[in-house]
Amino acid sequence: MKSELVPAIIWFLKFGAAFAQVEVVYWTHEDPNRTSLEERLITEFEAANPDIVVTRVTNPADQLAQLMLTAFAANRGPDIFNMDISNQFPYIVNERVAPVDAEAAGFGSAENLLDAYLPNMLDPVVHEGEIYGLPLELTNWTIFVNMNVFRDAGLDPLTDYPTTWEEMMEVADQLTIRDGDIITRRGFDFRYPWYLNFVVPMVEQLGGQLVGDDGVSGAVGDEAWLQVLSYFREWGPSGRNLGAPTYANARALFNFDNNDIGMMESGQYQIARIGIDNPGFEPGEGWMIIPFPQWENAVADVAEPYYGHYWMVNAQSNAAKQDAAWRFIGYLTQHADEYFERVGVLQATQELVDSETFRNHPYSDVFMSDLAKANVIYYAEDAPRMQQLLQDAIEAVLLQNREPADVLLTLREGIERTLRGEY
Amino acid sequence: MVTRRSKPRITVATRRALWGWVFVLPALAYFAIFSFYPIFNAVVLSFHSKSVLSLRPPVFIGWRNYTDLLGSAQFWNSWKATGLFTVGTAVPLVILSLLLATLIVSRLRLQRFFQMALYSPAVIPGVVAAAVWLLLLDPRGIANQWVNFVLGMTGIDHRWLASPEMVRISTILVYLWGKLGFFTIIFIAGLGSIPNSVREAARVDGATAWQLYRWITLPLLRPTTVLVSIMATILCMRTFSTQYLFTQAGAPREPINVVTLGIYTTAIRDHQLGLASAMSIILLLVMFALAVVQFRVSREAP
């Protein structure tokens, strides 16, 4: 009798424990470097918190927004998720995500939480006085330079790199190799199709704005916009033929140093990916990083905007899941240094930026210098549509060789219709 | 007097009809759940303002979605893109598949091989086909190399994905390649159903091969031609994956911004479910009207 009772008690205890466990489902985008780190952190967290089970699900970055939207539309969203802020902001304004539980996340209070991060870095997730997310990464892009390509073209990368957009066009032209009209090596590739990232700061440097201060005017500053649109028209195949969005994405090629791309835009995470893809491609020898160029006639010193991927918690998850989710997120934020070292993503905590790890990381000074000049990316609910309108405008001048003045009128009308909520 | 009520008799016809309903019911249930309900739902939603993410109930706004759309240059551009694509694809699709079917049927050998070779692209999903074509149409891809070789030129970029005219042609090429085999097979079946006795009679009367084709085969093939033309028109108006993938790969959106792409971006990117539903309903009505016109024209033709 006794021999039967003991296993039964053990079984009931196990079953009871399993029954009491809270499962939190975490959806994120694919990133091999981060996957290995987070899998280890999950194991450690579960060991320290036997009442919580974390299920991590990854999806390709370009499909995540659509999957998330479909899941939330069906009220079946994950407990925790991250995306870029342009896609996440609508979840905040539609009350689909819960405010941060600063205590469960280990910060004690909202004030402590705000103090832990660099100034303004949480601004995009603050809505009606509440904070709705904690940063997985805060990213700004600068220019990555392949030094070997410069040398191959007879240029010295340390002295001949472009500092202005006018120089960028000249240097890119010198680096470009063509077989007739077909480009076999591009000097510089803009980061298509992320037009909010690189077009808006180019316009802002000249005093223009995507949306006016009144909130109803679009594409403010004719001269600034016309200069930028004319620049892209000259860049395209009907102009100096320096590249187009129809060529393969440069960031997919850059790491392999195959003499096919001279310069491209990316964030600090690219450094870790270069290390994985091509360990022999060394910083300072094979590649280097330079600041975002300025116009010669710039009126404002503006670099590429910063954007964030924030961890958010589903407001429809029950209280136990929300509590477990913030405890888990809080645990992840305690490893900001590892995220930076191994994955190259910056959680922008004051502690990390002050650390030796950050200071000794290649070109951190360039990123921080540009970050100081950066605005936050446009992140209103209509941000994806604004990006599409910019894409249409740039493609119209760059690929279709249309008149910048006509394109500007169409762009302005599109932005203002969007701001009025019209199709 | 006691009268016995006779049991209601189930006739054979009633029993057959009941069994008919039993067999038809699964299909009816399927269409009711997966076709009619979504259509009905879309009609209702098209009169409401509803964000995909909002937990609030839809707000009734009457005809505003429709008036917004009809006043939008972007919406009319979508119809222009859809119209150009449909005409540019459906017409060659019907003509080429008829010609190919005639050619294959007229061959005594390798008929099966040609049918299989032509049909094979139809089994490849549209997204995969478009992805493969993207590689071919890349500036450094095979399309430029092949055309330059044929024309005896070097280094010319034909801008398959970059220029507005070429990107339209490229989407038409990809679609033709994918669907030609499917419609050819339908025409082959149609040609096979024409009785040989009719042809033999015409031959005995001294008809030439061309006369036989023009006055016997084509008129008897009319039901198949109507079916193919309606199917081709509807499929072309519903085209999506090629245009979607091409715009994702950097092709300009405006020339190939077909209505279905607009529906997708309005619902998924802009989260405006009511507006996207109104676009879907307009597309449905236009497709329905075109199908009716095609039926009527084919009936009235001599």
Interface residues (C-beta under 8 A of the other chain):
Chain A: D62 Q66 L69 F72 A73 P90 Y91 N94 E95 R96 R178 D179 G180 D181 I182 I183 T184 Y192 P193 P237 A244 P245 T246 Y247 A248 E381 D382 P384 R385 Q388 Q391 D392 E395 A396 L399 Q400 G414 R417 E422 Y423
Chain B: S51 V52 L53 S54 L55 D68 L69 S72 Q74 F75 D138 P139 R140 N144 T154 G155 I156 D157 R159 L161 A162 S163 P164 Q248 A249 G250 A251 P252 R253 E254 T265 T266 I268 R269 D270 H271 Q272 L275
